Amino acid sequence: MLSRVARAPAARNFNVWAPARMVPTSANAAEQANPGQPPPVENIGVDAVLRENPNSQDNHTTTIFQEFSLEGKTAVITGGNGGLGLEMALAYVEAGAHVYAVDLPKEPSEEFKIVADHCRIMGKHLKYVSATVTDHDDINACMDFVMKDSGTDSLDVCVAAAGILQTYDALSYPADEFRKVFEVNTTGVFLTAQAAARKMHEQKNVSGSIILIASMSGSIVNRDHHWVAYNASKSAVLQMGRNLAAEWGPKDIRVNCISPGHIRTRMTAAYLDTNPHLLAKWSGSNPLGRLGRAHEIRGVAVWLASSASSFCNGSDIIVSGGHNIW
């Protein structure tokens, strides 16, 4: 019996947006300079100190900030046109990566353009690519394009953050709308991870970090919210992450999940403006007594992408202010 071989996606021209030109590094750039390439493992930690002369200050090297560096890496973030996706994209740029934000609109948001222009002024690289995460050929061709365009000849980090949310009573939930949530939140996440892993497997030194954006709603039920499709789709992402981590881990391609709680983004702020009673309810649902701020996802996202998390695989990092402990 012949096994089916995935056919190579047809090449296509992508609608790419980037600031007009890069700006030379400014004179004060040293104040915000990236600490450099991640250090080799033999230069990290207690063992490294013990191998050298611990009494000599000349032999002591501080590596902890370098371990979080993404210098020279290429990262793709789906759903990167705004919200948490754009927040992570900026963090990766600041950590030194070449970053490609992938989303559905042909033209990026004004919010994205402002952030990308800020990166340009810093002499950094943030581009927008229009592609469809639910289209197998499109997302595979997108990963091909990113590798060729980045100049690094590698794909090192992929964050699958594209997702949608709907509210319907379960008894009247339209079947097509239910399927749409799963198509984006689950199938789209899988196709993104699969396309990225294929490129990572092709590299001479196979490695990479794939991060699936799940939700605390994949582990709990949001009280009084009728989000059955969304919550079920995020539960599927968590199980997907564990399976992919087991399958790809032997090739040093790590797969982990991030599960945000109630985070105040521009989208949630607009939702709360029309449902003001939810602000107090959501804020009181965790021990910190407030909503999360969008930038509070940055540290976890950079850590999982970097060599600082090199032994973290198949994990779900919950960023919910403690919502899940009650």
C-alpha positions in Angstrom: 0.0 0.0 0.0 1.5 3.3 -1.0 1.8 6.0 1.7 0.5 9.5 0.8 3.2 12.1 0.5 2.3 15.7 1.1 2.7 17.7 -2.1 4.7 20.9 -2.0 2.5 24.0 -2.0 2.6 26.1 -5.1 4.7 29.2 -4.8 2.7 32.4 -4.6 3.4 36.1 -4.1 2.5 37.2 -0.6 1.1 40.6 0.3 3.9 41.8 2.6 3.9 45.1 4.4 7.0 46.6 6.0 8.2 50.2 6.8 9.7 52.0 3.9 13.4 51.7 5.0 15.5 50.8 7.9 17.1 53.5 9.9 20.8 53.3 10.9 21.3 52.5 14.6 21.3 55.7 16.6 24.2 56.9 18.8 22.4 56.0 22.0 21.5 52.4 20.8 24.1 51.0 23.1 21.8 51.7 26.0 19.2 49.3 24.6 21.6 46.9 22.9 20.7 43.2 22.8 23.1 41.2 25.0 24.1 39.1 22.0 23.8 35.5 20.8 22.6 32.9 23.3 25.7 31.5 25.1 26.9 27.9 24.5 25.6 25.5 27.2 29.1 24.9 28.6 29.3 28.6 29.6 26.1 28.7 31.6 25.5 28.3 35.4 27.3 26.8 38.3 29.2 24.1 36.4 30.7 26.9 34.2 31.9 28.8 37.2 33.4 25.7 38.9 35.3 24.9 35.7 37.0 28.3 35.9 38.7 30.0 38.7 35.8 31.0 41.0 38.1 33.5 42.9 39.0 35.5 39.8 36.6 38.2 38.8 38.1 38.1 35.3 36.7 34.6 34.7 33.2 35.4 35.8 30.7 35.9 32.9 27.1 36.9 33.4 25.0 34.9 30.9 21.4 35.1 32.2 20.3 37.9 29.9 21.9 36.3 26.9 20.0 33.1 27.6 16.8 35.0 26.8 18.2 36.5 23.6 16.6 35.8 20.2 19.4 37.5 18.3 19.7 36.2 14.7 16.5 34.1 15.1 13.5 34.2 12.8 10.0 34.1 14.3 6.5 33.9 12.9 3.4 34.9 14.9 0.0 34.3 13.5 -2.7 36.6 14.7 0.0 39.2 14.9 -2.0 42.2 13.6 -3.0 43.3 17.0 -3.7 42.3 20.6 -1.5 39.7 22.3 0.0 38.7 18.9 1.4 42.1 18.3 2.6 42.4 21.9 4.6 39.2 21.5 5.9 40.4 18.1 7.3 43.6 19.5 8.9 41.6 22.4 10.6 39.3 20.0 11.9 42.2 17.9 13.3 43.7 21.1 14.9 40.4 21.9 16.7 40.4 18.6 14.6 38.3 16.2 13.5 38.9 12.7 9.7 38.8 13.1 6.9 38.2 10.7 3.3 38.8 11.8 0.8 36.8 9.9 -2.9 37.6 9.8 -5.9 37.6 7.4 -6.4 41.3 6.4 -4.6 42.3 3.3 -3.4 45.5 5.0 -2.2 45.6 8.6 -3.9 47.7 11.2 -2.8 51.3 12.0 -1.7 49.9 15.4 0.6 47.5 13.7 2.1 50.1 11.4 2.9 52.4 14.4 4.7 49.5 16.1 6.5 48.4 13.0 7.7 52.0 12.4 8.9 52.2 15.9 10.9 49.0 15.2 12.3 50.6 12.1 13.5 53.6 14.0 15.3 51.2 16.3 16.9 49.6 13.3 14.9 46.4 13.8 12.8 44.2 11.5 9.0 43.6 11.8 7.0 42.7 8.7 3.4 41.9 8.1 2.3 39.0 5.8 -1.3 38.4 4.8 -2.1 34.6 4.8 -4.8 32.2 5.9 -4.0 29.9 8.7 -6.9 27.5 7.8 -5.5 27.0 4.3 -2.9 24.2 4.2 -1.2 25.4 1.0 -1.3 29.0 2.0 0.3 28.7 5.4 3.0 26.3 4.1 3.8 28.7 1.3 4.0 31.4 3.9 6.6 29.6 6.0 8.6 29.0 2.8 8.5 32.7 2.0 9.5 33.7 5.5 12.6 31.5 5.5 13.7 32.9 2.1 12.9 36.5 3.0 14.4 36.7 6.5 18.0 36.2 5.4 18.7 33.8 8.3 17.9 30.7 6.3 16.1 29.3 9.4 12.8 29.3 11.1 13.4 29.2 14.8 10.2 30.3 16.6 6.5 30.0 15.7 3.6 31.3 17.7 0.1 30.1 16.7 -2.0 32.9 18.2 -4.8 33.4 15.6 -8.2 32.7 17.2 -11.8 33.8 17.3 -14.5 33.9 20.1 -18.3 33.5 19.8 -21.1 33.6 22.3 -24.1 31.3 21.7 -26.4 29.3 24.0 -25.6 25.7 23.4 -29.1 24.7 22.6 -29.3 27.2 19.7 -25.6 27.2 18.6 -25.6 27.1 14.7 -23.6 24.1 13.5 -21.7 26.1 10.9 -20.7 28.7 13.5 -19.5 26.0 15.9 -17.4 24.5 13.1 -15.9 27.9 12.2 -14.5 28.3 15.8 -12.8 24.9 15.6 -11.6 25.6 12.0 -9.7 28.7 13.2 -8.8 27.9 16.8 -7.9 24.2 16.4 -7.4 23.3 12.8 -5.7 26.6 12.1 -3.4 26.2 15.0 -2.4 22.7 13.9 -1.8 23.7 10.3 0.4 26.5 11.5 2.4 24.3 13.8 2.7 21.6 11.2 3.9 24.1 8.5 6.5 25.6 10.9 7.7 22.1 12.0 8.2 21.0 8.4 10.6 23.9 7.8 12.4 23.3 11.2 12.8 19.6 10.2 14.5 20.7 6.9 17.2 22.7 8.7 20.7 21.3 8.9 20.5 21.6 12.7 17.0 20.6 13.4 15.6 22.6 16.3 12.9 25.1 17.1 10.3 26.4 19.6 6.6 26.3 18.7 4.1 28.0 21.1 0.4 27.4 20.9 -1.8 30.1 22.4 -4.5 28.3 24.3 -6.5 29.9 27.1 -7.3 29.3 30.7 -10.8 28.6 29.2 -9.3 25.3 27.9 -9.0 24.1 31.5 -12.0 25.7 33.2 -15.5 26.9 32.4 -16.0 30.7 32.4 -18.9 31.1 34.8 -22.0 32.7 33.2 -20.4 32.9 29.7 -21.8 30.7 26.9 -18.5 29.9 25.2 -18.8 26.2 24.6 -17.2 26.1 21.2 -14.3 28.5 22.2 -13.6 26.6 25.4 -13.7 23.2 23.7 -11.4 24.4 20.9 -8.9 25.6 23.5 -9.0 22.3 25.3 -8.2 20.7 22.0 -5.2 23.0 21.6 -3.8 21.9 25.0 -4.0 18.2 24.1 -2.6 19.0 20.7 0.4 20.7 22.3 1.1 17.6 24.4 0.9 15.3 21.5 3.1 17.4 19.2 5.6 17.8 22.0 5.9 14.1 22.4 6.2 13.5 18.6 8.6 16.3 17.7 10.6 16.6 21.0 13.1 13.9 19.9 14.1 16.2 17.0 14.6 19.1 19.5 11.5 20.9 18.3 9.8 21.9 21.5 6.0 22.6 21.7 4.5 24.4 24.6 1.2 26.3 25.3 0.4 29.6 26.9 -3.0 30.0 28.5 -3.9 33.6 29.1 -6.6 34.7 31.4 -8.7 37.8 31.2 -6.3 40.3 29.5 -7.2 43.8 28.6 -6.4 44.3 24.9 -8.1 46.8 22.6 -10.5 44.0 21.6 -11.5 43.1 25.1 -11.7 46.8 26.1 -14.3 47.4 23.4 -16.2 44.4 24.6 -16.1 45.6 28.2 -17.2 49.1 27.1 -20.5 47.6 25.9 -20.7 45.2 28.9 -19.4 47.4 31.8 -20.7 45.0 34.5 -18.1 42.5 33.4 -15.1 44.6 34.4 -15.7 44.1 38.1 -16.7 40.5 37.6 -13.6 39.6 35.6 -11.3 41.7 37.9 -12.7 39.9 40.9 -12.2 36.4 39.4 -8.5 36.2 40.4 -6.6 36.9 43.6 -4.8 39.9 42.1 -8.2 41.6 41.7 -7.6 43.1 38.2 -7.4 42.3 34.5 -4.1 41.3 33.0 -2.2 43.9 31.0 -1.2 42.9 27.5 2.5 43.5 28.1 2.3 40.9 30.9 2.4 38.1 28.3 5.8 39.2 27.0 8.1 37.6 29.5 6.6 34.1 29.2 6.5 34.4 25.4 10.2 35.4 25.2 11.2 32.7 27.7 9.5 29.9 25.8 11.0 31.1 22.5 14.5 31.3 23.9 17.1 28.9 25.0 16.4 29.9 28.6 13.5 27.3 28.4 15.4 24.6 26.6 14.1 21.8 28.9 10.5 23.0 28.8 8.4 20.8 26.5 4.8 19.9 26.5 3.9 22.4 29.2 1.0 24.8 29.6 2.0 28.1 31.2 -1.1 29.7 32.7 -1.0 33.5 32.8 -4.3 34.3 34.6 -3.5 36.1 37.8 -4.4 33.0 39.6 -7.9 32.6 38.2 -7.5 28.9 37.9 -6.7 28.2 41.5 -10.2 28.9 42.7 
